């Protein structure tokens, strides 16, 4: 039986929002400050092509962001075949990008990332809100709103999204309770599925079909929050899972962050219906999902196959 995150269970017990049976087991259910866990991670992204192809410069967003609740050491990025050149840069959203150029043609590509990670335990509800943001609806300071303008852009509309928004309780509710409600509602409405097709499903497709991948529900939550005049952004990253009775694993994941006056950016994971924890390792953030893709770039016409693999090993002092 999955167990609840200690901090979230304690804070939410009186609201009865998260029955234990519905929680997804994840490694941050354990108080890591007592366990002092460390892990060595290897994650590989592989492409095989039906013929020799030429690649445009490839943009990799595979380096953990600075706003992470963990210590990252010994980060390495290795490509096979070896790249001709690699340049690291920071994009407009503050992400660390690697721009890679490959010499000549190739029929396969492997991108291998490795690093050591030491989690830092934290309470996802331990944050401060400005007085004006305690109750929804609230207003951002004019300068803050100008700086966040890209994160208010409503990119989608439709009858299913309209019905979803109309079903939310938004009157006389605390801001935190509203976020919990919206996050939980998406978790209950959309059944998780591993969708292999590239790109993001529209909000209408997710709500009408009631299924979606982690990136689909993350984008849906972004659009719902923006319709409520709350600044939100899309996050791509890794989800590290471990704990008693759980096999250690790491995989690519996506979630949402919301900007709250006084608290800054706070993470919400609609795949689980919970606030994000130490197991969420952000790689890239953006106002749009396409600008947070782990790998982007073009390839000459061909048929291709994409696969992932990962290994995780506990490190002991």
Secondary structure, 3 states (H helix, E strand, C coil): CCCCCHHHHHHHCCCCCCCHHHCCCCHHHCCHHHHCCEEEEEEEEEEEEEEEECECCEEECCCCCCCCCEEEEEEEEEEECCCCEEEEEECCCCCEEEEEECCCCEEEEEEEEEEEEEECCCCCCCCCCCHHHCEECCCCCHHHHHHCHHHHCCCCCCHHHHHHHHCCCCCCEEHHHHHHHHHHHHHHHCEECCCCCCCCCCHHHHHHHCEECHHHHHHHHHHHHHHCCCCEEEEEEEEEEEECCEEEEEEEEEEEEEEECCCEEEEEECCCCEECCCCEEEEEEECCCHHHCCEECCECCCCEEEEEEEEEEEECC
